[in-house]
Amino acid sequence: NAGVTQTPKFRVLKTGQSMTLLCAQDMNHEYMYWYRQDPGMGLRLIHYSVGEGTTAKGEVPDGYNVSRLKKQNFLLGLESAAPSQTSVYFCASSLAGGPADTQYFGPGTRLTVL
Amino acid sequence: GQNIDQPTEMTATEGAIVQINCTYQTSGFNGLFWYQQHAGEAPTFLSYNVLDGLEEKGRFSSFLSRSKGYSYLLLKELQMKDSASYLCAAPLSDSNYQLIWGAGTKLIIKP
C-alpha cells in the first residue's frame, strides 16, 4: 500500500515549456486534489476532482489543467510554464469530500521555472 | 472573509511543552484540522476537532473554542523529531468543504 505517489520529484523547466505531473493513489479514494505551496503562504488549491471523469477549479486554477481519466490517477498539466509557477506541488486524496474527511498527501514535486 | 492565522515561527526546548495557536474566520463552521509537515516532506494528519474542548492523543492535544474562533495544538515532552511546521486548516463554508490553510507555524526545538 503505497498511499499517494507523485512523479517526478524534481523538475526544472524553461519559460514556455510544458509538463505533466502525475499523481496516483491506491486507497480507492473518490476525491483528489492538487495544491501548490509557496513560502509564507498556506497550501492553495489549484484543481480538484470529486470522482473519475470530473474536475473542478480551486482557488488558483489559471495556467493549469487537470484530468482524471482513471479513479486512481490525477494529472496536473502546465501548458506554458511561467516563473510564477515555481513552487512545490502536492497531490492529496480523501475517501470522500465531507468536512471531516482526512486528506492524504503525496511527497510533492519541486518545480523550478527559469 | 475567510482567513486562518498562525504564528510564523516558535522556538522551544527539548522536554518542554509548547502551545501553537490558530485563529480562523470561515463562513459557517465544519471542524478544524491540524497537520504536521517536516521540512521537505508531505503534510500528515494530526487531529480534527469539531466540538469545543480538548482532545488528547498521546503527547499531542488539540483544543477548540468555536465561540472564539480559536484552536491550539499542545505538544508535551518535546522531542527533537517534533521540529516541523504545524498547519491549521478548516473547511471554507457549510456548502464548500474545500480546506483553507494557514501558512503554518515552524517549530524549532533546541536541546
Interface residues (C-beta under 8 A of the other chain):
Chain A: V4 G40 M41 G42 L43 R44 L45 Y48 G58 F90 G97 G98 P99 A100 D101 T102 Q103 Y104 F105 G106 P107 G108
Chain B: I4 T8 N30 G31 F33 G40 E41 A42 P43 T44 F45 Y48 V50 L87 A89 P91 Y97 Q98 L99 I100 W101 G102 A103 G104
